[in-house]
């Protein structure tokens, strides 16, 4: 009978390869989750910036004392162009009140990769009409 060879502690090549394969799969999954999260963060950052730009422009329009009916495009910020319209609404309800109601609609657009994104905000501003007697 042959004596058994001495075994030193350690892992076989097969065990090392299996462990490395499992580690590689786990790292790949973690990286995919991480990059997906980064894309989401970037997208929400663009939407937040667009909302701040739209809010600032809407506040600027609301400060105009004599807003008239019109449509225009604001391209002062090339990354977030805006289509704006102001139109009188509720004429039948405000006719004898010495005021008019103007609906302001602002649509802001931006690009995210190959896709164009946009959203629209609306508000109504009341404007006092000077009565002529």
C-alpha positions as CSV (number, residue, x, y, z in Angstrom):
1,X,0.0,0.0,0.0
2,X,1.2,3.4,-1.0
3,X,1.3,6.1,1.6
4,X,-1.1,9.0,1.2
5,X,0.6,12.2,0.0
6,X,0.6,15.0,2.5
7,X,-2.0,17.7,1.7
8,X,-1.2,21.2,2.4
9,X,-4.0,23.7,3.1
10,X,-5.3,25.6,0.1
11,X,-7.8,25.7,-2.7
12,X,-7.9,23.7,-5.9
13,X,-7.7,25.4,-9.2
14,X,-11.4,24.6,-9.8
15,X,-12.5,26.2,-6.6
16,X,-10.6,29.3,-7.4
17,X,-12.1,29.5,-10.9
18,X,-15.6,29.1,-9.5
19,X,-15.1,31.8,-6.8
20,X,-13.7,34.2,-9.5
21,X,-16.7,33.5,-11.7
22,X,-19.2,34.3,-9.0
23,X,-17.3,37.4,-8.0
24,X,-17.2,38.6,-11.7
25,X,-21.0,38.1,-12.0
26,X,-21.6,40.0,-8.7
27,X,-19.4,42.9,-9.7
28,X,-21.1,43.1,-13.2
29,X,-24.6,43.3,-11.6
30,X,-23.4,45.9,-9.1
31,X,-21.9,48.1,-11.8
32,X,-25.1,47.9,-13.9
33,X,-27.2,49.0,-11.0
34,X,-24.7,51.8,-10.2
35,X,-24.7,53.2,-13.8
36,X,-28.5,53.0,-14.0
37,X,-28.6,55.1,-10.8
38,X,-26.2,57.6,-12.3
39,X,-28.4,58.0,-15.4
40,X,-31.4,58.5,-13.2
41,X,-29.6,61.2,-11.2
42,X,-28.5,63.0,-14.3
43,X,-32.0,62.9,-15.8
44,X,-33.6,64.3,-12.6
45,X,-30.9,67.0,-12.5
46,X,-31.9,68.1,-16.1
47,X,-35.6,68.1,-15.1
48,X,-34.9,70.1,-12.0
49,X,-32.8,72.6,-13.9
50,X,-35.6,72.9,-16.5
51,X,-38.2,73.5,-13.8
52,X,-36.0,76.2,-12.2
53,X,-35.6,77.9,-15.6
54,X,-39.4,77.7,-16.2
55,X,-40.2,79.0,-12.7
56,X,-37.8,82.0,-13.2
57,X,-39.3,82.9,-16.6
58,X,-42.9,82.5,-15.3
59,X,-42.1,84.9,-12.4
60,X,-40.6,87.4,-14.8
61,X,-43.7,87.3,-17.0
62,X,-46.0,87.7,-14.0
63,X,-44.2,90.9,-13.0
64,X,-45.1,92.5,-16.4
65,X,-47.8,95.1,-15.5
66,X,-49.4,95.2,-18.9
67,X,-49.4,91.7,-20.3
68,X,-51.0,91.4,-23.7
69,X,-52.2,88.4,-25.7
70,X,-49.3,87.0,-27.7
71,X,-47.2,83.9,-28.4
72,X,-43.4,83.9,-28.4
73,X,-40.3,81.7,-28.1
74,X,-37.6,82.5,-25.5
75,X,-34.2,81.1,-26.5
76,X,-32.1,83.1,-24.0
77,X,-31.0,79.8,-22.5
78,X,-30.1,77.5,-25.5
79,X,-30.3,74.4,-23.4
80,X,-33.8,75.1,-22.3
81,X,-35.8,76.9,-25.0
82,X,-39.4,77.9,-24.0
83,X,-42.6,78.4,-25.9
84,X,-44.8,80.9,-24.2
85,X,-48.3,82.1,-24.8
86,X,-50.6,84.6,-23.0
87,X,-54.3,84.7,-23.8
88,X,-57.2,86.3,-22.2
89,X,-59.6,83.9,-20.5
90,X,-63.0,84.1,-18.8
91,X,-64.0,87.3,-20.7
92,X,-67.7,86.7,-20.0
93,X,-67.0,86.4,-16.2
94,X,-64.6,89.4,-15.9
95,X,-66.4,91.8,-18.3
96,X,-68.0,94.1,-15.8
97,X,-65.3,93.7,-13.0
98,X,-62.7,96.2,-14.4
99,X,-60.2,93.4,-14.8
100,X,-59.1,90.8,-17.2
101,X,-57.7,87.3,-16.6
102,X,-54.7,86.2,-18.7
103,X,-53.7,82.6,-18.9
104,X,-50.0,82.1,-19.3
105,X,-48.7,78.8,-20.6
106,X,-45.0,78.0,-20.7
107,X,-43.5,74.9,-22.3
108,X,-39.8,74.2,-21.6
109,X,-37.9,71.8,-23.7
110,X,-34.5,70.0,-23.4
111,X,-32.6,67.1,-24.8
112,X,-31.7,64.0,-22.9
113,X,-29.5,61.9,-25.2
114,X,-31.4,61.5,-28.4
115,X,-34.8,62.2,-26.9
116,X,-36.5,65.6,-26.4
117,X,-38.2,66.1,-23.1
118,X,-40.6,68.8,-22.2
119,X,-43.2,69.9,-19.7
120,X,-45.8,72.7,-19.5
121,X,-46.8,74.9,-16.6
122,X,-49.8,77.2,-16.6
123,X,-51.1,80.0,-14.4
124,X,-53.7,82.8,-14.6
125,X,-52.8,86.4,-13.9
126,X,-55.5,89.1,-13.2
127,X,-54.8,92.5,-14.6
128,X,-56.7,95.6,-13.4
129,X,-58.2,97.6,-16.3
130,X,-58.1,101.4,-16.0
131,X,-61.6,102.6,-16.3
132,X,-62.1,105.5,-18.7
133,X,-65.2,107.7,-17.8
